[in-house]
Amino acid sequence: MRLRQQEWPSAKRVLDLILGSILLTLAAPLLAAGALALAARRPSGGVLTRSPRIGLGGHLFVLRSLRTRRLRLDLLSRLPHVVRGELSLVGPEPLTPDEARAGTAGPAGPAEAPEATDSADPCGPTATATATTEPPGTVTVPAARDWRQELRPGLTGLAQVRSRSGMPWDEPALLDQHYAEHHWVGLDLAILARAVHTPLHRAVRGLTRRGKAHLSDTDHRRSGYSAAE
């Protein structure tokens, strides 16, 4: 009698479950208030946006987000996807089926010619196409993008925290691929810290600048003072 080997969740998945659940609990009141505020405006299509995305293993899921970017509530509203295992806290950008078939990395990524292949060896030009039957809810993507199917897309990622540097090697598609090839829990924690620190730092700087009195040298001159004196 052969015993089935138990599969334990990875450290990355454990981090997603624990930290994702904590963040969702803390954000729940704010998300509820945001949803009520949106419902009062009666937006067309409801308070949530719905978009099909490609997840782990090429499986299709519907990404739901609040119809707002204030306080990043749109991202926080995706935390249930993290708890369910459709998203990770950190990972590459979740692509739509059209983007996946075209071999693109979203609006900021370069387009590539699609290669219809299901070969296990994504070697590029030498890979041969084989006809296989995909399970329902699975989208076939080009072999050059198979690395995206090996991990869950993320709520944030290396591309999001580095894409504004302006450096040519910080192109989003390259950053996503680099993360897929080198990811580990320590890198995830560093990316999460950067993702939280950057908007907080900007908010604090904005408040500080507004609070400062910008006085010119003319503010201290006597009334009636003339530059000719």
Helices and strands as residue ranges (DSSP letters): H 11-41, E 48-54, G 56-58, E 60-66, G 70-72, H 73-76, H 79-84, E 88-90, H 97-102, G 143-150, E 154-156, H 158-162, G 163-165, G 168-170, H 172-182, H 185-211, G 217-220
